[in-house]
Amino acid sequence: MCFLVLIYSCTSNLVKERANSEVTDVYVDVDDVIDELDFSLFLNDEAKFIKLETTDSCLISEMKQISYVDGKIYIADELSQSVYIFNDSGSFLKKIGVKGQGPGEYVRLGKFQVVGNYLYIKDDASPWKLYVYDLKSSVGRLMDIDENLSYDDFYLQGDNLYLVANNNSSYSYGCYNLLKLGMATNEMDCYLPFSENLAKQHSHWGLFSNISQYKDSLLIICSNNDTIYQSTKDGTSAKYAVHFSKRELPEDLRQKDGTTIMMTAMEKRYIKGLSSILNLDGYFIAQYGDYIMRSILYDKRTDEHTVANVLKLGKWGDLYMWEYSFSDDGKLIVADSGGAFLSSWKERYSNRTFIRSEDKKDLQKIYEQTSEEDNPIIGIFTLKNK
């Protein structure tokens, strides 16, 4: 029983969830969706556009994840199963990570995170394996963590490694969706219990992003669950309950296995719930699938939200935000593949207005130098201070 295992492994003084905390209801009208939402209103007017170097040693076929840390651009490539690193002028620096079964090699590239001089990579083919690579030497090793863990996503914050189980039961710790491992003490704190039946039935599926941090606040989501949880130094608890106006998953369907849930949802067009979360200053962006992926931009201060099919940057020619991420220091990085950029520039961007003429000139020059097979075009922007 998951409960009995938990008593052994996560004693009651480690479970620090806040009781009776206030949960905010978020009602999403699935018929009230705008086509494009201008996110540039939240950004300063300065921007930098970069054409990444393209050579045989750094060809990016399909972007899996992008990140911008300390002036460097990191892109995980689905085809090569590696992470490519460029400087903020677009020059290729190195490739890190190797697919394989030898020392320091993973079977399937999962989420990565850059922390200081190290790159952490989750092996998506394993329920527990996490690798750490030295950014200087490119040497990697398997981290020494419990082999009985089972988690889908992770986030390293200071000395704490947060693991999101996503309704996967860990043999050593039981049915808890958030585990916090103290790297210095090797102690495990367990939060957010879930039903043992969900674990037995494998009533879950993979999400794009289960956890996101802003300063000392983490927001967490799980599959088969329309609640957004918050974890701070004061505790962990439900923060937002998302309600869709129609086509929510029936309760009896939620108890079945993940494959049945997915197939039935596709057939009857049920909304499976949130698929990603991004935590920002005063806002969060959550995505859900309904024919296409839709974005919820939620204002934490006013509890108002807008749902859109796509986010764009109106200050810069209505640039699409197809692939993007935010850095800890308030930067937004947006990426567009070479082929997609060429098409969008010709049909859209070049015919729209730019807040600064020099930015349009820079993109025009990039357009003239770009071919269909080239690496992504990058835009770097800065969030306004609130």
Number of C-alpha atoms within 10 A of each C-alpha: 9 20 16 11 15 20 12 12 18 22 12 12 8 14 16 16 17 13 10 8 11 11 14 15 13 17 13 17 13 15 10 10 16 12 10 17 22 17 18 20 13 13 18 13 16 12 16 15 21 19 23 22 18 17 11 6 10 21 17 24 16 16 18 20 19 22 21 25 18 12 10 16 24 23 22 26 20 17 13 17 20 22 26 22 22 20 19 20 15 20 16 19 13 16 18 19 24 19 15 12 9 9 11 18 17 25 17 17 24 22 20 25 19 18 15 10 9 16 20 24 25 25 22 18 12 17 18 21 21 22 19 22 21 15 18 9 8 14 14 21 15 18 14 10 13 13 13 12 20 24 23 26 26 25 21 17 13 9 12 18 15 22 23 25 25 28 30 25 24 24 17 17 23 26 28 25 24 27 23 21 19 15 15 8 9 12 13 19 21 27 21 18 17 18 14 18 15 20 20 14 14 17 23 23 19 13 17 15 21 25 24 20 21 18 12 9 17 20 24 28 27 28 21 22 18 20 23 22 20 19 20 13 9 10 13 24 24 22 18 17 15 17 16 16 12 12 14 15 21 12 9 7 16 18 20 17 18 20 13 14 22 18 12 14 18 14 9 10 16 20 19 23 23 27 22 20 24 21 20 22 15 12 17 18 17 21 21 19 16 16 10 9 13 22 24 22 20 20 16 14 8 9 11 12 16 16 25 19 18 19 22 19 20 20 22 23 19 23 23 24 18 12 15 18 15 23 16 13 13 16 18 19 22 24 23 21 20 21 16 12 24 20 13 15 17 12 11 15 22 18 11 15 14 20 13 13 10 11 18 19 13 14 22 15 12 18 19 9 10 19 13 13 13 19 25 28 24 21 20 19 19 20 19 14 9 6
